[in-house]
Amino acid sequence: MLRFEKRENVSLKLRIFISVISVLAGLIIGAIAILLARINPLTAYKSIIIGAFGSKYTLTETLVSATPLILISVGLILVFKMNFWNIGAYGQYIIGAIFSSYFALFGPPNISRFLLLTIMTFAGLAGGAIWAIIPAVLRAYWEVNEVISTLLLNYVALYILKYFMYGFWRDPTSHGFPLSKPFAMNAQLPRIIPNSRTNLGLIFGIIAAVIIWFIIKKTKFGYEIRVIGGSKEAARYAGINVARNMIIAMIISGALAGLAGMAQLSGVIHMLQIEINPGYGYTAIIVAWLSYLDPFAAVFVSILLGALASGGYQIQITMQVPFGIVAVIESAILFVLIGSEVLMRYRISFAKGRA
Amino acid sequence: MGAPSSQVILTMLLSAAIRSGTILLYPTIGEIFTERAGIMNVGIEGMMLIGAFFGFIVAYLTRNPYLGFFAGMLAGGLSSLIHAFISITLQGNQVVSGLALTIFGGGITNFYGQHFVNYHLSTSLKYIAIPWLSKIPVIGKVFFNQDIIVYLSYIIAILMWFILYKTKVGIHLRAVGDDAQAADAMGVNVYATRYFWTFFGGLLAGAGGAYLTIGYAPFWLDAMTAGRGWIAVALVIFAMWDPLNAIFGAYLFGSLDALQFQLQAAGTTIPASLLTMQPYLLTFIVIVLATVIVRLKHIGVPRELGLPFSREEKS
């Protein structure tokens, strides 16, 4: 029989150790899955690493994948701190992308680049925030389960996007493909590394990480969020307005997911289409968890999982290994990680007989 | 030949609604029991995909859809044990574990399923008309001229209602979900109960997924459950944790699915994306309403849902 004893505090060393073990375990489980498909896992992993870090260009592509992960995950950290499960970054990302595209596609044509990008940035933030307010208010006042509501709104957002793409936002010259007109130059975020797709969105992400760190550590709001995360009852007893804090935190989280959608379109894809990679919204959950809800750790973990995604695309093209393997590895990492959280809460020893 | 009468169309539509609803009914009943035992498993979507895929593969290879159904069920059950181990033994976060299960199911079926995309089953389930019941106008054809997996779902729904409210097993199960410490004191094995019903939830999620690929749409497509697992999670609230209510919920959504499909087939001018959106939008509205009703009436909700139990930490 396993015996659990409560631990008082957890050293950083133990946390890092568990994260590293989780990633290794995830890679081993992924390797077994690859082996069962009669592919040499070492070759596959080597190709992922080369695909992610092998050249200057692939390295910049890893940063491209990391950009939305950073923006979304630091926002999720804020709401996860208060035990609010925003699973809806997928939808918030889509709505942010749609809002900002509206100005790119139908805004005044001769507007300056700076002004248009500023408008698009705010549109992306607003779109994500609006999509996040709905489940936040429903949770705050009526206790509607936010896991289910945010998730269902993801599908609603996806079909709204499809509605636009198969409807009047489709470019008449796209030969029936669900693509919008390409964005003009003044709707494109500047690239920060020459000859790459790495764009200003990455800087947005790093700024967001700093702001979220500041909010959590240095403001009254951040303090209240941590108290709510500890116990809602205790927070109410201490006179904290739980509902209001929940809604504000969700507005910030949704806004950052919406900004990620904007940055992906304006910085990378340069048009609205159905394939705008909202799946980052789910991967970012893993980032948040793997970084123990620390915004700076999230930047590094985003680059790591960005590399996995980027390398995963590469082996799909070069080795015909389906992209699902990335999800298998990611979920295995997550399983091991949450499974090992028990190590942080308790010291475990073997005891004879039942307690 | 004249145009089919409106009664024939209605019968066809409702009969399709039952089959579509069956895909939801299995996992909804399963999750009701998992949650009744105090474990929240939001990984239904992943378990359904696993059930759909392995059910399809076994049915394809053996040419026996029934064998496929059981294989899918078992695969769903086995996958739920990951969640059971993490949430019961290791007391990990149940929401995150369920999400991981969803991501895992999507990933593993995409990875191994690539090769089978657009493969079709050559064998299909037989419709069996129940003597004299199937002769009742409309209702007979709708409910009693179906395949055996649909009939099995009727039996399971009624049997599980009976077990939940009328047997000792049900009393113990509810005790574990409402107050694990008290159940433990009564001599109920909380861990075993939770493991069993989490596994049961996985079996039924697998069954729902397998029915999708074996009965409803006998081919394989990537991510073909398309969010039905999440609708099932929501239907648990709609059903207020009662298996009989789950029947109504599942068929309501089945009807909506069948209707939007028929409208698209009939060439309506409403854009397809708006029609396909309806089940998700309606589920969203329904869980908001159901939550408000549940709160006003204080019914159904297992009081310790999602809380880990540890014998060591008695308060």
Boltz contact constraints between the chains, C-beta under 6 A:
constraints:
  - contact:
      token1: [A, 4]
      token2: [B, 312]
      max_distance: 6.0
  - contact:
      token1: [A, 85]
      token2: [B, 95]
      max_distance: 6.0
  - contact:
      token1: [A, 138]
      token2: [B, 288]
      max_distance: 6.0
  - contact:
      token1: [A, 142]
      token2: [B, 291]
      max_distance: 6.0
  - contact:
      token1: [A, 142]
      token2: [B, 292]
      max_distance: 6.0
  - contact:
      token1: [A, 144]
      token2: [B, 288]
      max_distance: 6.0
  - contact:
      token1: [A, 144]
      token2: [B, 291]
      max_distance: 6.0
  - contact:
      token1: [A, 147]
      token2: [B, 42]
      max_distance: 6.0
  - contact:
      token1: [A, 147]
      token2: [B, 95]
      max_distance: 6.0
  - contact:
      token1: [A, 148]
      token2: [B, 233]
      max_distance: 6.0
  - contact:
      token1: [A, 148]
      token2: [B, 234]
      max_distance: 6.0
  - contact:
      token1: [A, 148]
      token2: [B, 287]
      max_distance: 6.0
  - contact:
      token1: [A, 151]
      token2: [B, 230]
      max_distance: 6.0
  - contact:
      token1: [A, 152]
      token2: [B, 280]
      max_distance: 6.0
  - contact:
      token1: [A, 152]
      token2: [B, 283]
      max_distance: 6.0
  - contact:
      token1: [A, 152]
      token2: [B, 284]
      max_distance: 6.0
  - contact:
      token1: [A, 155]
      token2: [B, 227]
      max_distance: 6.0
  - contact:
      token1: [A, 155]
      token2: [B, 280]
      max_distance: 6.0
  - contact:
      token1: [A, 156]
      token2: [B, 277]
      max_distance: 6.0
  - contact:
      token1: [A, 156]
      token2: [B, 280]
      max_distance: 6.0
  - contact:
      token1: [A, 156]
      token2: [B, 281]
      max_distance: 6.0
  - contact:
      token1: [A, 159]
      token2: [B, 273]
      max_distance: 6.0
  - contact:
      token1: [A, 159]
      token2: [B, 276]
      max_distance: 6.0
  - contact:
      token1: [A, 159]
      token2: [B, 277]
      max_distance: 6.0
  - contact:
      token1: [A, 162]
      token2: [B, 273]
      max_distance: 6.0
  - contact:
      token1: [A, 163]
      token2: [B, 271]
      max_distance: 6.0
  - contact:
      token1: [A, 163]
      token2: [B, 273]
      max_distance: 6.0
  - contact:
      token1: [A, 163]
      token2: [B, 274]
      max_distance: 6.0
  - contact:
      token1: [A, 322]
      token2: [B, 110]
      max_distance: 6.0
  - contact:
      token1: [A, 322]
      token2: [B, 111]
      max_distance: 6.0
  - contact:
      token1: [A, 322]
      token2: [B, 114]
      max_distance: 6.0
  - contact:
      token1: [A, 324]
      token2: [B, 107]
      max_distance: 6.0
  - contact:
      token1: [A, 324]
      token2: [B, 110]
      max_distance: 6.0
  - contact:
      token1: [A, 324]
      token2: [B, 111]
      max_distance: 6.0
  - contact:
      token1: [A, 325]
      token2: [B, 111]
      max_distance: 6.0
  - contact:
      token1: [A, 327]
      token2: [B, 103]
      max_distance: 6.0
  - contact:
      token1: [A, 327]
      token2: [B, 106]
      max_distance: 6.0
  - contact:
      token1: [A, 327]
      token2: [B, 107]
      max_distance: 6.0
  - contact:
      token1: [A, 328]
      token2: [B, 107]
      max_distance: 6.0
  - contact:
      token1: [A, 328]
      token2: [B, 108]
      max_distance: 6.0
  - contact:
      token1: [A, 328]
      token2: [B, 111]
      max_distance: 6.0
  - contact:
      token1: [A, 331]
      token2: [B, 100]
      max_distance: 6.0
  - contact:
      token1: [A, 331]
      token2: [B, 103]
      max_distance: 6.0
  - contact:
      token1: [A, 331]
      token2: [B, 104]
      max_distance: 6.0
  - contact:
      token1: [A, 334]
      token2: [B, 100]
      max_distance: 6.0
  - contact:
      token1: [A, 335]
      token2: [B, 100]
      max_distance: 6.0
  - contact:
      token1: [A, 338]
      token2: [B, 86]
      max_distance: 6.0
  - contact:
      token1: [A, 338]
      token2: [B, 92]
      max_distance: 6.0
  - contact:
      token1: [A, 338]
      token2: [B, 93]
      max_distance: 6.0
  - contact:
      token1: [A, 338]
      token2: [B, 96]
      max_distance: 6.0
  - contact:
      token1: [A, 338]
      token2: [B, 97]
      max_distance: 6.0
  - contact:
      token1: [A, 339]
      token2: [B, 86]
      max_distance: 6.0
  - contact:
      token1: [A, 339]
      token2: [B, 90]
      max_distance: 6.0
  - contact:
      token1: [A, 339]
      token2: [B, 92]
      max_distance: 6.0
  - contact:
      token1: [A, 341]
      token2: [B, 92]
      max_distance: 6.0
  - contact:
      token1: [A, 342]
      token2: [B, 90]
      max_distance: 6.0
  - contact:
      token1: [A, 342]
      token2: [B, 91]
      max_distance: 6.0
  - contact:
      token1: [A, 355]
      token2: [B, 311]
      max_distance: 6.0
  - contact:
      token1: [A, 355]
      token2: [B, 312]
      max_distance: 6.0
